Amino acid sequence: MSDTVKEYWDVYTKDRAKTGRLHIRSEKMREGDYHVVIHVCIFNSLNEMLIQQRQPYKAGWPNMWDLTVGGSALAGESSSRAAERELYEELGLKLDLSGVAPYFTINFSTGFDDYYLIRQDIDISELVLSEEEVKAVKWAGKDEILRMYEEGTFIPYWFLDKLFELKDWHDIYRNTSKIKVCCASQSNLDSWMSLIEIVKDNFPGLETEEKLDNYRATVKENIDRQTAVCALYGSMVVGFILFSVKHNMLCHMAVHPEFRRKHIAERMLELMLEKMDKARPVVVETFREGDEKGEAARAFYKKTGFTEGEFTSFENYPIQKFYLYPNA
């Protein structure tokens, strides 16, 4: 938005709750008042970021190169709506971000800076640059941007190099082919246990260091028996299944919270089932209906053909058996 136009911002508390008050951009913010800022970083399929050069007469960082777009949310705007507006005002680019959440937020002394990471190939010759805001645009890779940073021609964001790494993490949500499902090896054990530290509160029997040590030994034994399946993103274990061929039983399954809803569990289950006795039902013990810890697990088992069985318990915790019958 033009520096000459009076802007009004919604004022927020430190907990990001609206106060109902407005702030004029040109005035100093009161202590304890906060506002919302957005930045959008667009990456193309060549792993380059769309960057812009600010006009030499801009009040802040004149003539410097910057991220794709950035600016403050106006009064009444949501964060995503502000991102849409800035893209259109500065670049003439229309994107629907209504269902997109910021990838991360950086808190600063007077506000919250929401960052949107977008993957899209854009023909920059078709962009309509704001004469008041933008002098030029171009695609630039990580090395070029870091060189510009060292030369003093790029605004000195302290996390510039990390943006490309974060973008790679963002891309896993669109490219699950990077995730490999396979039988686990002993080299995966430490990463497996790192995932356990994240999800252990959802499983009875993992409450103490002694129980975790016993669990680690169990995983090691299952790996040796080739009854341990894992999902790998690089060398990081992002999902796993322990199972018993003898009992035709799925013993333990979990997926990293950041990697859920990517069909990883289905892929691991498919590999496990290849090793099971197809003449017998496969059994799994999970949470009972009404236990909030088990809502996702119960839904998954029902979706994949398991049917509810008898109630039982594990270490005095109430659970229920589910069965996957042959030809289900």
NORLINMO-V291581 format. One record per run of one state. SS is the DSSP state (H for helix, E for strand, - for the rest). FROM is the first residue (numbers start at 1). LEN is the number of residues. If there is no record, write none. Layout:
BEGIN
ss=SS from=FROM len=LEN
ss=SS from=FROM len=LEN
END
This chain:
BEGIN
ss=- from=1 len=7
ss=E from=8 len=5
ss=- from=13 len=5
ss=E from=18 len=7
ss=- from=25 len=9
ss=E from=34 len=10
ss=- from=44 len=5
ss=E from=49 len=6
ss=- from=55 len=10
ss=E from=65 len=2
ss=- from=67 len=2
ss=E from=69 len=4
ss=- from=73 len=6
ss=H from=79 len=13
ss=- from=92 len=12
ss=E from=104 len=5
ss=- from=109 len=2
ss=E from=111 len=9
ss=- from=120 len=4
ss=H from=124 len=3
ss=- from=127 len=7
ss=E from=134 len=7
ss=- from=141 len=1
ss=H from=142 len=10
ss=- from=152 len=2
ss=E from=154 len=1
ss=- from=155 len=5
ss=H from=160 len=12
ss=- from=172 len=4
ss=H from=176 len=3
ss=E from=179 len=5
ss=- from=184 len=2
ss=H from=186 len=17
ss=- from=203 len=6
ss=H from=209 len=17
ss=- from=226 len=2
ss=E from=228 len=6
ss=- from=234 len=2
ss=E from=236 len=9
ss=- from=245 len=4
ss=E from=249 len=7
ss=- from=256 len=1
ss=H from=257 len=3
ss=- from=260 len=4
ss=H from=264 len=10
ss=- from=274 len=8
ss=E from=282 len=6
ss=- from=288 len=4
ss=H from=292 len=12
ss=- from=304 len=3
ss=E from=307 len=8
ss=- from=315 len=2
ss=E from=317 len=8
ss=- from=325 len=4
END
